[in-house]
Amino acid sequence: MIVRFQSLLLLLPGLIGAIIFQEVAVPDYALNEPL
């Protein structure tokens, strides 16, 4: 339980960072270079 919880805490910032990166980077890319 404790080991899984610690590993979850280690993975959580990466997951949040990826979501924020998609929220910010994808619209900018779509506006700068429309397909």
C-alpha distance matrix in Angstrom:
0.0 3.8 5.5 5.3 6.1 8.7 10.0 10.4 12.3 14.3 15.3 16.1 19.3 20.6 20.3 22.1 24.6 25.4 26.0 28.2 30.0 30.8 32.0 34.3 35.4 36.2 38.7 40.4 40.8 42.2 44.7 45.7 46.2 46.8 47.1
3.8 0.0 3.8 5.5 5.0 6.2 8.6 9.7 10.6 12.4 14.3 15.2 17.8 19.4 19.7 21.2 23.4 24.7 25.6 27.4 29.1 30.4 31.6 33.5 34.6 35.8 38.3 39.7 40.2 42.0 44.2 45.1 45.8 46.7 47.1
5.5 3.8 0.0 3.8 5.4 5.2 6.2 8.5 9.9 10.7 12.4 14.2 16.7 17.7 18.3 20.3 22.1 23.1 24.5 26.4 27.7 29.0 30.6 32.4 33.1 34.3 37.1 38.3 38.6 40.4 42.8 43.5 44.0 45.0 45.3
5.3 5.5 3.8 0.0 3.8 5.5 5.1 6.0 8.6 9.8 10.4 11.9 15.1 15.8 15.8 18.0 20.1 20.7 21.8 24.0 25.4 26.4 27.9 30.0 30.8 31.7 34.4 35.9 36.1 37.7 40.3 41.1 41.5 42.3 42.5
6.1 5.0 5.4 3.8 0.0 3.8 5.5 5.0 6.3 8.7 9.9 10.3 13.3 14.9 14.9 16.4 18.8 19.9 20.6 22.5 24.3 25.5 26.6 28.6 29.9 31.0 33.4 34.8 35.4 37.1 39.3 40.3 41.0 41.8 42.3
8.7 6.2 5.2 5.5 3.8 0.0 3.8 5.3 5.1 6.3 8.8 9.9 12.0 13.6 14.6 16.0 17.7 19.3 20.6 22.1 23.5 25.2 26.5 28.0 29.1 30.6 33.1 34.2 34.7 36.7 38.9 39.5 40.3 41.5 42.1
10.0 8.6 6.2 5.1 5.5 3.8 0.0 3.8 5.4 4.9 6.2 8.6 10.9 11.5 12.4 14.6 16.1 17.0 18.6 20.5 21.6 23.0 24.7 26.3 27.0 28.3 31.1 32.2 32.4 34.4 36.7 37.3 37.8 38.9 39.3
10.4 9.7 8.5 6.0 5.0 5.3 3.8 0.0 3.8 5.3 5.1 5.9 9.2 10.2 10.1 12.0 14.2 15.1 16.0 18.1 19.6 20.8 22.1 24.1 25.1 26.2 28.8 30.2 30.6 32.3 34.6 35.5 36.1 37.0 37.5
12.3 10.6 9.9 8.6 6.3 5.1 5.4 3.8 0.0 3.8 5.5 5.2 7.3 9.5 10.2 11.1 13.0 14.8 15.9 17.1 18.9 20.6 21.6 23.2 24.5 26.0 28.4 29.5 30.2 32.2 34.2 34.9 35.9 37.0 37.9
14.3 12.4 10.7 9.8 8.7 6.3 4.9 5.3 3.8 0.0 3.8 5.7 6.6 7.6 9.5 11.1 12.0 13.6 15.5 16.7 17.7 19.7 21.3 22.4 23.2 24.9 27.6 28.4 28.8 31.1 33.1 33.5 34.4 35.8 36.5
15.3 14.3 12.4 10.4 9.9 8.8 6.2 5.1 5.5 3.8 0.0 3.8 5.8 5.4 6.3 8.8 10.0 10.8 12.6 14.5 15.4 16.8 18.6 20.2 20.8 22.1 24.9 26.0 26.2 28.2 30.5 31.1 31.7 32.8 33.4
16.1 15.2 14.2 11.9 10.3 9.9 8.6 5.9 5.2 5.7 3.8 0.0 3.8 5.4 5.1 6.2 8.5 9.9 10.7 12.3 14.0 15.5 16.6 18.3 19.6 20.9 23.3 24.6 25.3 27.1 29.1 30.0 31.0 31.9 32.8
19.3 17.8 16.7 15.1 13.3 12.0 10.9 9.2 7.3 6.6 5.8 3.8 0.0 3.8 5.4 5.1 5.9 8.5 9.9 10.4 11.9 14.1 15.2 16.2 17.5 19.4 21.7 22.4 23.4 25.5 27.3 27.9 29.1 30.4 31.6
20.6 19.4 17.7 15.8 14.9 13.6 11.5 10.2 9.5 7.6 5.4 5.4 3.8 0.0 3.8 5.5 5.0 6.1 8.7 9.9 10.2 12.3 14.2 15.2 15.7 17.4 20.2 20.9 21.2 23.5 25.6 26.0 26.8 28.2 29.1
20.3 19.7 18.3 15.8 14.9 14.6 12.4 10.1 10.2 9.5 6.3 5.1 5.4 3.8 0.0 3.8 5.4 5.1 6.3 8.7 9.8 10.7 12.4 14.3 15.1 16.1 18.8 20.1 20.5 22.2 24.5 25.4 26.1 27.0 27.7
22.1 21.2 20.3 18.0 16.4 16.0 14.6 12.0 11.1 11.1 8.8 6.2 5.1 5.5 3.8 0.0 3.8 5.4 5.1 6.2 8.5 9.9 10.5 12.3 13.9 15.3 17.4 18.6 19.7 21.4 23.2 24.3 25.5 26.4 27.6
24.6 23.4 22.1 20.1 18.8 17.7 16.1 14.2 13.0 12.0 10.0 8.5 5.9 5.0 5.4 3.8 0.0 3.8 5.5 5.1 6.0 8.6 9.8 10.5 11.5 13.6 15.9 16.5 17.5 19.7 21.4 22.0 23.3 24.6 26.0
25.4 24.7 23.1 20.7 19.9 19.3 17.0 15.1 14.8 13.6 10.8 9.9 8.5 6.1 5.1 5.4 3.8 0.0 3.8 5.5 5.0 6.2 8.6 9.9 10.1 11.4 14.3 15.3 15.5 17.5 19.8 20.4 21.1 22.2 23.2
26.0 25.6 24.5 21.8 20.6 20.6 18.6 16.0 15.9 15.5 12.6 10.7 9.9 8.7 6.3 5.1 5.5 3.8 0.0 3.8 5.4 5.2 6.2 8.7 9.9 10.5 12.8 14.5 15.3 16.6 18.7 20.1 21.0 21.5 22.6
28.2 27.4 26.4 24.0 22.5 22.1 20.5 18.1 17.1 16.7 14.5 12.3 10.4 9.9 8.7 6.2 5.1 5.5 3.8 0.0 3.8 5.4 5.0 6.1 8.3 10.0 11.6 12.7 14.2 15.9 17.3 18.5 20.0 21.0 22.7
30.0 29.1 27.7 25.4 24.3 23.5 21.6 19.6 18.9 17.7 15.4 14.0 11.9 10.2 9.8 8.5 6.0 5.0 5.4 3.8 0.0 3.8 5.5 5.2 5.6 7.8 10.2 10.7 11.5 13.8 15.5 16.1 17.3 18.7 20.3
30.8 30.4 29.0 26.4 25.5 25.2 23.0 20.8 20.6 19.7 16.8 15.5 14.1 12.3 10.7 9.9 8.6 6.2 5.2 5.4 3.8 0.0 3.8 5.5 5.3 5.4 8.2 9.8 10.2 11.6 13.9 15.1 15.8 16.5 17.7
32.0 31.6 30.6 27.9 26.6 26.5 24.7 22.1 21.6 21.3 18.6 16.6 15.2 14.2 12.4 10.5 9.8 8.6 6.2 5.0 5.5 3.8 0.0 3.8 6.1 6.2 7.1 9.2 10.8 11.6 13.1 15.0 16.4 16.7 18.5
34.3 33.5 32.4 30.0 28.6 28.0 26.3 24.1 23.2 22.4 20.2 18.3 16.2 15.2 14.3 12.3 10.5 9.9 8.7 6.1 5.2 5.5 3.8 0.0 3.8 5.9 6.3 6.7 9.0 10.7 11.4 12.6 14.7 15.7 18.0
35.4 34.6 33.1 30.8 29.9 29.1 27.0 25.1 24.5 23.2 20.8 19.6 17.5 15.7 15.1 13.9 11.5 10.1 9.9 8.3 5.6 5.3 6.1 3.8 0.0 3.8 5.8 5.3 6.1 8.6 10.1 10.5 11.9 13.5 15.5
36.2 35.8 34.3 31.7 31.0 30.6 28.3 26.2 26.0 24.9 22.1 20.9 19.4 17.4 16.1 15.3 13.6 11.4 10.5 10.0 7.8 5.4 6.2 5.9 3.8 0.0 3.8 5.5 5.1 6.2 8.7 9.9 10.5 11.1 12.7
38.7 38.3 37.1 34.4 33.4 33.1 31.1 28.8 28.4 27.6 24.9 23.3 21.7 20.2 18.8 17.4 15.9 14.3 12.8 11.6 10.2 8.2 7.1 6.3 5.8 3.8 0.0 3.8 5.4 5.0 6.1 8.6 10.0 10.0 12.5
40.4 39.7 38.3 35.9 34.8 34.2 32.2 30.2 29.5 28.4 26.0 24.6 22.4 20.9 20.1 18.6 16.5 15.3 14.5 12.7 10.7 9.8 9.2 6.7 5.3 5.5 3.8 0.0 3.8 5.4 5.1 6.0 8.4 9.8 12.8
40.8 40.2 38.6 36.1 35.4 34.7 32.4 30.6 30.2 28.8 26.2 25.3 23.4 21.2 20.5 19.7 17.5 15.5 15.3 14.2 11.5 10.2 10.8 9.0 6.1 5.1 5.4 3.8 0.0 3.8 5.5 5.2 5.9 7.7 10.0
42.2 42.0 40.4 37.7 37.1 36.7 34.4 32.3 32.2 31.1 28.2 27.1 25.5 23.5 22.2 21.4 19.7 17.5 16.6 15.9 13.8 11.6 11.6 10.7 8.6 6.2 5.0 5.4 3.8 0.0 3.8 5.6 5.5 5.1 7.6
44.7 44.2 42.8 40.3 39.3 38.9 36.7 34.6 34.2 33.1 30.5 29.1 27.3 25.6 24.5 23.2 21.4 19.8 18.7 17.3 15.5 13.9 13.1 11.4 10.1 8.7 6.1 5.1 5.5 3.8 0.0 3.8 5.7 5.8 9.4
45.7 45.1 43.5 41.1 40.3 39.5 37.3 35.5 34.9 33.5 31.1 30.0 27.9 26.0 25.4 24.3 22.0 20.4 20.1 18.5 16.1 15.1 15.0 12.6 10.5 9.9 8.6 6.0 5.2 5.6 3.8 0.0 3.8 6.3 9.7
46.2 45.8 44.0 41.5 41.0 40.3 37.8 36.1 35.9 34.4 31.7 31.0 29.1 26.8 26.1 25.5 23.3 21.1 21.0 20.0 17.3 15.8 16.4 14.7 11.9 10.5 10.0 8.4 5.9 5.5 5.7 3.8 0.0 3.8 6.3
46.8 46.7 45.0 42.3 41.8 41.5 38.9 37.0 37.0 35.8 32.8 31.9 30.4 28.2 27.0 26.4 24.6 22.2 21.5 21.0 18.7 16.5 16.7 15.7 13.5 11.1 10.0 9.8 7.7 5.1 5.8 6.3 3.8 0.0 3.8
47.1 47.1 45.3 42.5 42.3 42.1 39.3 37.5 37.9 36.5 33.4 32.8 31.6 29.1 27.7 27.6 26.0 23.2 22.6 22.7 20.3 17.7 18.5 18.0 15.5 12.7 12.5 12.8 10.0 7.6 9.4 9.7 6.3 3.8 0.0
